[in-house]
Amino acid sequence: MNVLEKYLSKQNSLPRLIEEPPKKNLKFSVIIPVYDEPYLSTTLAHLIKCELPKEPVEIILVFNASEATPDSIINQNRKICTEIEDWKVSQTPPMDIHTIIKEDIPPEYMGAGYARKLGMDEAIRRFASINKTDGILISLDADTECERNYFTSIENTLIKEPNVNAGTIFFEHPTEGDKYSENVYQAIIRYELFLRYYKQALHYCGFPYAFHTIGSAFFVKALAYAKQGGMNKRKAGEDFYFLNKLFQLGNIREITETQVIPSPRPSERVLFGTGPEIKKISKNSNQEYLTYHPDFFTHLKDFFSRTEKLYHIPENKINGVFTDLPPFFREFLSKNNAEKNIKRIRNNCASLEIFRKHFFLWFDGLKIIRIIHDAHETAYNKIPLLNAANIMLEKRGYKNLKSNNYSETLKNYKDIELANPHKI
């Protein structure tokens, strides 16, 4: 039994969902959840026009619904699925395209996480059947376009660095055009700037896992997927939780040679994320977009800088390392049993390097989100995004890039990412 088969044996896996066997040398499997997706044909058109890698690609479309899904959406899913099956016969696309219809998802699980997991686990089943532990799962959304070198950029990264476990792909939302209202375009400029501001803030703090966590912009090796327990079933935020587990494996790369273009469309299908945020911002276009205070990240940077001291100091003095931190920080550390956890980590680490790795397995991306919320309930007020973004540029050493224009500031942040792809 190979590693992938062991993973599947631990899951409450459904029966095989795709009858057609995989090609013997299948390498890339693109998984796309589909629910009420009017732009799926555009996404597929971009994929089939891509430059093909040396080894085969397949696409798995997961049409998903629950017993609570309106009939109109179920019927639309079925209609689109039938059209794709008919189109495959008439056009013979350059890659295999498989459709899965799952209409009895429990309402409590209904969402992108369940559908993504369904497709990814099926891809793992297919890779396991040909003993392809280095097969690649690519996560994409049904309203996301890609550049022609999408597959070959991923392939080239893996050729140059065969030990890579996973990677994120540069993304860029459309910020102008006639497909959406001007309010939507202005909203996505602000939201994307927030995402990039937060990423640069994590870099500034010295957090090693400062990657974007976008469901339509990552890939993962089958072996790594199985090792980390696979995708979760969360209704929203499944990408954040899954990717933060993956980052802990190391050998993660940020690919900037290609890009995906996610949709900025407003939506209420999930509790949080791009769709709901765009809906909220565009409805309140006259209000200032507020975000986390940059001074918070200065305190976080200060805390992270103490890891060496926490490793070397006598155990009975660990709490003394925290005494000059702000009250909200000390309270958070106390609630999360910092002294006990740091002692536990120290006792299992033979070097400072290993200690730092395990320290950030404990104080991970989720803990950062939690302490940010605590801090902004008790110690900080949020400030205008443009102000915060300019302050962070200065903290990161890019004082000359400060601007009073949202679009220009977003461009500056994108240029920084393109020039400095992250890796661990």
VOGU-3710 file (C-alpha; in Angstrom, 3 decimals, decimal comma):
1> mnvlekylsk> 0,000/0,000/0,000  1,558/3,314/-1,063  1,287/6,580/0,898  -1,643/7,795/-1,170  -3,576/4,581/-0,606  -2,914/4,844/3,147  -4,329/8,372/3,090  -7,459/7,202/1,269  -7,933/4,311/3,696  -8,157/6,808/6,576
11> qnslprliee> -10,805/8,935/4,837  -14,498/8,216/4,716  -14,015/8,119/0,987  -16,856/7,897/-1,485  -16,809/5,191/-4,157  -14,794/6,003/-7,261  -16,368/9,046/-8,896  -14,606/8,958/-12,281  -14,910/5,715/-14,192  -12,379/6,512/-16,922
21> ppkknlkfsv> -8,906/5,385/-15,775  -6,114/7,979/-15,668  -3,396/8,087/-18,278  -0,432/6,019/-17,083  1,859/9,046/-16,925  -0,729/11,563/-15,648  1,083/14,400/-13,875  -1,273/17,375/-13,335  -4,852/17,335/-12,064  -6,754/20,639/-11,958
31> iipvydepyl> -9,616/20,619/-9,452  -12,445/23,154/-9,905  -15,525/23,365/-7,637  -18,610/24,411/-9,619  -21,713/25,961/-8,059  -23,846/28,460/-9,969  -20,899/29,410/-12,203  -21,846/31,409/-15,323  -18,192/31,965/-16,307  -17,002/28,345/-16,273
41> sttlahlikc> -16,759/28,226/-20,083  -14,327/31,167/-20,006  -12,171/29,420/-17,425  -12,094/26,220/-19,495  -11,306/28,190/-22,652  -8,211/29,647/-20,974  -7,094/26,240/-19,696  -7,330/24,451/-23,039  -5,359/27,236/-24,731  -2,454/26,854/-22,303
51> elpkepveii> 0,923/25,584/-23,428  0,954/21,905/-22,535  3,607/20,494/-20,210  5,560/17,373/-21,136  3,281/15,090/-19,085  -0,528/14,907/-19,285  -3,015/17,247/-17,614  -6,594/16,497/-16,625  -9,359/18,713/-15,275  -11,853/17,591/-12,625
61> lvfnaseatp> -15,046/19,667/-12,386  -17,017/19,118/-9,166  -20,617/20,249/-9,599  -21,868/20,462/-6,031  -25,190/21,026/-4,314  -27,063/20,063/-1,154  -30,660/19,209/-0,386  -31,100/22,880/0,530  -29,825/24,161/-2,836  -32,513/25,870/-4,964
71> dsiinqnrki> -33,741/23,817/-7,914  -32,742/26,613/-10,287  -29,061/26,183/-9,361  -29,213/22,372/-9,436  -30,763/22,524/-12,896  -28,147/25,013/-14,078  -25,359/22,773/-12,771  -26,836/19,802/-14,642  -27,307/21,808/-17,813  -23,711/23,069/-17,820
81> cteiedwkvs> -22,417/19,576/-17,046  -24,360/18,101/-19,991  -23,110/20,847/-22,292  -19,511/20,123/-21,306  -19,931/16,398/-21,911  -21,426/17,125/-25,357  -18,679/19,631/-26,135  -15,976/17,085/-25,237  -17,358/14,692/-27,847  -17,567/17,301/-30,606
91> qtppmdihti> -14,315/19,205/-29,944  -11,847/16,666/-28,439  -10,040/19,041/-26,054  -6,245/18,691/-25,627  -6,638/17,406/-22,071  -9,077/15,057/-20,343  -12,001/16,820/-18,663  -13,999/14,886/-16,077  -17,285/15,933/-14,500  -18,555/14,936/-11,071
101> ikedippeym> -22,059/15,757/-9,851  -22,600/15,593/-6,089  -26,034/16,859/-5,057  -26,518/15,368/-1,580  -23,831/17,223/0,372  -24,966/17,772/3,978  -26,020/21,443/4,310  -23,623/21,932/7,222  -20,710/21,091/4,898  -21,995/22,702/1,722
111> gagyarklgm> -19,307/25,010/0,382  -16,040/25,265/-1,497  -14,114/23,218/1,076  -16,215/20,080/0,671  -16,236/20,332/-3,123  -12,502/21,003/-3,296  -11,813/18,050/-1,011  -14,105/15,815/-3,053  -12,199/16,607/-6,243  -8,760/16,495/-4,660
121> deairrfasi> -9,389/13,160/-2,954  -10,584/11,745/-6,272  -7,388/13,041/-7,902  -5,393/11,313/-5,140  -7,296/8,085/-5,859  -6,338/8,383/-9,527  -2,678/9,118/-8,759  -2,616/6,217/-6,282  -3,865/3,833/-8,972  -0,759/4,572/-11,061
131> nktdgilisl> 1,569/4,946/-8,031  2,224/8,600/-8,895  3,151/10,164/-5,544  4,719/13,131/-7,342  1,479/13,935/-9,183  0,398/17,552/-8,851  -2,984/18,801/-7,660  -3,766/22,306/-8,928  -6,510/24,301/-7,232  -8,525/26,679/-9,399
141> dadtecerny> -11,922/28,364/-9,223  -14,620/28,292/-11,895  -14,487/32,064/-12,430  -10,702/32,365/-12,702  -8,652/32,841/-15,851  -4,996/31,961/-16,347  -2,079/32,828/-18,613  -0,875/30,554/-21,421  2,240/29,496/-19,487  0,202/28,424/-16,435
151> ftsientlik> 1,118/24,724/-16,609  4,636/25,117/-17,977  5,577/27,581/-15,222  4,551/25,045/-12,583  6,347/22,311/-14,522  9,560/24,367/-14,825  9,545/25,064/-11,091  9,294/21,333/-10,367  12,044/20,494/-12,854  14,405/23,018/-11,273
161> epnvnagtif> 13,438/22,068/-7,716  12,025/18,525/-7,612  11,736/18,584/-3,808  9,102/21,337/-3,849  6,009/20,267/-1,879  3,636/23,030/-2,911  3,477/26,488/-4,354  1,364/29,603/-4,616  0,776/31,354/-7,921  0,793/35,094/-8,490
171> fehptegdky> -2,718/36,493/-8,834  -4,110/39,750/-10,100  -7,793/40,721/-10,064  -9,109/42,810/-12,977  -9,401/46,424/-11,809  -11,088/48,021/-14,805  -13,429/47,161/-17,677  -17,119/46,975/-18,468  -17,924/43,548/-17,005  -18,591/44,961/-13,520
181> senvyqaiir> -19,622/48,296/-12,050  -17,043/50,940/-11,173  -17,875/50,386/-7,500  -16,849/46,734/-7,829  -13,542/47,642/-9,475  -12,790/50,217/-6,789  -13,700/47,637/-4,147  -11,352/44,975/-5,534  -8,481/47,478/-5,709  -8,913/48,087/-1,995
191> yelflryykq> -9,393/44,452/-1,050  -6,416/43,242/-3,077  -4,288/46,012/-1,563  -5,355/44,785/1,876  -4,270/41,221/1,002  -0,876/42,431/-0,185  -0,486/44,810/2,769  -1,085/41,907/5,143  1,448/39,729/3,341  4,120/42,440/3,482
201> alhycgfpya> 3,306/42,984/7,164  3,999/39,291/7,830  7,315/39,589/5,978  8,165/42,629/8,097  7,477/40,617/11,277  9,784/37,811/10,212  6,975/35,274/9,943  8,365/32,500/7,711  5,035/31,530/6,139  4,223/34,887/4,545
211> fhtigsaffv> 2,348/33,518/1,534  -1,047/34,349/0,103  -3,731/31,759/0,858  -5,982/31,991/-2,215  -8,019/28,932/-3,209  -7,642/29,631/-6,920  -3,881/30,130/-6,815  -1,952/27,139/-5,475  -0,693/23,664/-6,307  0,403/20,788/-4,103
221> kalayakqgg> 2,257/17,536/-4,670  0,090/14,461/-4,056  2,494/13,110/-1,440  2,444/16,389/0,515  -1,357/16,532/0,305  -1,623/13,064/1,808  1,016/13,694/4,491  -0,832/16,747/5,776  -4,208/15,061/5,957  -5,793/16,479/2,818
231> mnkrkagedf> -8,237/19,316/2,274  -10,812/20,188/4,944  -14,594/20,546/4,553  -14,924/24,137/5,741  -17,648/26,239/4,164  -15,233/29,145/3,821  -11,549/29,726/4,532  -10,679/26,157/3,564  -7,729/27,477/1,568  -6,309/29,408/4,544
241> yflnklfqlg> -6,435/26,415/6,901  -5,171/23,923/4,330  -2,293/26,057/3,066  -1,124/26,912/6,571  -0,832/23,158/7,209  1,126/22,747/3,978  3,535/25,598/4,730  4,733/23,682/7,778  6,243/21,017/5,505  8,657/23,516/3,970
251> nireitetqv> 9,881/23,490/0,364  7,155/25,951/-0,660  7,629/28,284/-3,637  5,893/31,393/-4,856  5,562/31,332/-8,656  5,602/34,754/-10,296  6,397/33,736/-13,895  2,688/33,242/-14,583  -0,527/34,407/-13,004  -4,193/33,647/-12,442
261> ipsprpserv> -6,906/36,267/-12,781  -9,661/35,643/-10,206  -13,064/37,257/-10,542  -13,919/40,314/-8,419  -17,641/39,554/-8,482  -19,654/40,262/-5,314  -21,132/37,204/-3,644  -22,800/36,004/-0,444  -22,254/32,280/-1,027  -19,676/32,100/1,755
271> lfgtgpeikk> -19,296/33,832/5,112  -16,036/35,590/4,303  -13,540/35,977/1,501  -13,385/37,942/-1,724  -17,073/37,762/-2,730  -18,621/38,952/0,562  -15,884/41,551/1,069  -16,421/43,048/-2,394  -20,164/43,160/-1,787  -19,652/44,991/1,504
281> isknsnqeyl> -17,051/47,456/0,199  -18,921/48,292/-3,012  -22,126/48,966/-1,058  -20,255/51,394/1,194  -18,032/52,992/-1,426  -18,108/56,384/0,316  -16,709/54,956/3,551  -13,001/54,716/4,297  -11,625/51,166/4,100  -10,065/50,469/7,487
291> tyhpdffthl> -7,448/47,847/8,293  -5,048/46,599/10,962  -2,775/49,157/12,560  0,884/48,847/11,444  2,053/49,349/15,034  0,570/45,965/15,911  2,992/44,317/13,501  5,889/46,137/15,169  4,969/44,395/18,432  4,660/41,069/16,623
301> kdffsrtekl> 8,080/41,600/15,030  9,514/42,348/18,464  8,005/39,141/19,862  9,308/36,993/17,010  12,780/38,496/17,446  12,935/36,918/20,919  12,940/33,304/19,717  16,690/32,933/20,240  16,378/34,228/23,785  13,437/31,894/24,449
311> yhipenking> 15,568/28,953/23,330  18,636/29,759/25,454  17,173/31,293/28,624  16,710/29,072/31,720  13,235/27,539/31,801  12,230/29,320/35,014  12,832/32,681/33,333  10,749/32,182/30,177  7,856/34,279/31,453  10,289/37,098/32,144
321> vftdlppffr> 10,848/37,442/28,393  7,242/38,641/28,069  7,089/41,243/30,844  7,717/44,313/28,667  5,248/43,271/25,944  1,934/45,187/25,766  -0,868/43,949/28,078  -2,959/42,522/25,206  0,059/40,477/24,070  0,826/39,119/27,547
331> eflsknnaek> -2,829/38,181/28,040  -2,916/36,358/24,694  0,246/34,413/25,535  -1,203/33,473/28,914  -4,476/32,251/27,333  -2,453/30,130/24,913  -0,182/28,602/27,585  2,923/30,120/26,051  5,332/29,154/28,839  4,160/25,517/28,852
341> nikrirnnca> 4,279/25,248/25,049  7,687/26,864/24,740  9,098/24,486/27,356  7,589/21,548/25,464  9,081/22,743/22,183  12,510/23,329/23,742  12,576/19,842/25,222  12,138/18,341/21,762  14,596/20,488/19,818  18,326/19,917/19,546
351> sleifrkhff> 19,154/23,250/17,920  17,945/26,830/17,613  17,023/26,242/13,963  14,761/23,316/14,875  13,314/25,299/17,791  12,389/28,174/15,475  10,670/25,792/13,084  8,568/24,235/15,842  7,916/27,612/17,447  6,191/28,741/14,242
361> lwfdglkiir> 4,270/25,478/14,040  2,786/26,572/17,368  2,502/30,326/16,754  1,083/29,858/13,263  -1,000/31,920/10,858  -4,203/31,171/12,751  -2,749/32,432/16,032  -1,664/35,611/14,268  -5,238/36,186/13,084  -6,521/35,598/16,624
371> iihdahetay> -4,094/37,971/18,294  -4,780/40,632/15,642  -8,464/40,483/16,512  -7,719/40,629/20,245  -5,393/43,594/19,750  -7,936/45,554/17,725  -10,635/44,964/20,308  -8,574/46,266/23,227  -5,448/48,177/22,166  -5,733/49,504/18,620
381> nkipllnaan> -8,202/51,181/16,332  -8,116/50,225/12,682  -6,815/52,958/10,383  -7,411/53,863/6,703  -5,899/51,226/4,415  -3,931/53,700/2,305  -2,285/55,159/5,428  -1,442/51,687/6,720  -0,066/50,593/3,337  2,221/53,629/3,119
391> imlekrgykn> 3,482/53,146/6,677  4,251/49,490/5,927  6,131/50,447/2,757  8,332/52,680/4,879  8,839/49,941/7,492  9,821/47,540/4,694  12,357/50,026/3,285  10,284/51,273/0,328  9,722/54,853/1,457  10,113/56,132/-2,125
401> lksnnysetl> 7,051/54,101/-3,206  4,561/55,876/-0,933  1,525/57,244/-2,786  -1,872/58,803/-2,062  -3,512/56,813/-4,870  -5,008/53,353/-4,293  -4,269/52,014/-7,779  -0,689/53,216/-7,746  -0,094/51,821/-4,252  -1,531/48,461/-5,292
411> knykdielan> 0,780/48,417/-8,319  3,754/49,166/-6,085  2,848/46,294/-3,782  2,464/43,922/-6,741  5,834/45,013/-8,134  7,476/44,243/-4,784  6,016/40,723/-4,790  7,024/40,101/-8,398  10,592/41,206/-7,708  10,894/39,181/-4,473
421> phki> 9,180/35,788/-4,771  9,041/34,124/-1,365  10,199/30,598/-0,609  10,851/28,384/2,389
//
